[in-house]
Amino acid sequence: MIGTLFAQEFRTSRRTLLPAVGIMLVAILVCFGAAALRVPFVDGFAFGLGIGVTLVFTPVVLAVLVANYWRTMYGAEGYFTLTLPVRGRTLYAAKVLHGLVVSLAALAITLGGLVLAAIAFALMKGQGALEFLREAVTTLDPQMGWFIGGALVLQLVFSVIAGATMMSVGAEGRFNHLGFGAPVIGTIILYFVMQLVNLAALLFIPLGVRLTGPDAGSLVAEGMLTDFMAAIADPNATPNVIGLGVVIMPLIAAVLLWWWGARSVDRHTSLR
């Protein structure tokens, strides 16, 4: 059943996703094409606009997913959705998995857009595109690149699950008199809570990656508390370790939020 629901999510969301995605993709290609061809008086503006559209691509897709989730679960279409002969947690799982696939695809397109931006920039400067890309890749430390990429993916996964959960909890009977304001308030509270939790995890969880010295890139049983105290004493001090607690806590939080969201849909959904 979850496979059927998953496929249905793609069919029902494409009427809102495809126009938004199509418009942004055309804008990115046209802007970077104009920049690469060095169209007079246009290339600089086109390049900046292309970068802007590329950077907002994933957030716009997430916004469309949020609107679809709310409309099909707690808006006018929610009455039909909740008549389906499946448990609420199954509906939640299908919608969140759909959101994860779409948002990860959007992230991949964003990265592709940044590659196009690099190529357009090189052509604007009269450089070889492949040589420019090769130099850009070689300047990035591979381990740091994998760490940043993994952190971005994890943060995106957390955002999708957190968004669905906050909307589901906000639509419970005790909150739904606030309408869409309830999930907005819940999201703001969750944001500040996670900032505090991530800071504590960064400082105190004894697991990190060494950034300096001969063993740079190796795992160490240290958090960033020592570096944090050193930075307070000397603002010019550079960190020796990057704490991995900031990666661990969103993963744990995502699991807990999935459980909370599925339970909320299963037991506390109210469309009044």
Helices and strands as residue ranges (DSSP letters): H 2-36, H 43-74, H 78-81, H 88-124, H 129-139, H 142-170, G 176-178, H 181-204, E 208-210, E 219-220, H 225-233, E 241-243, H 245-268
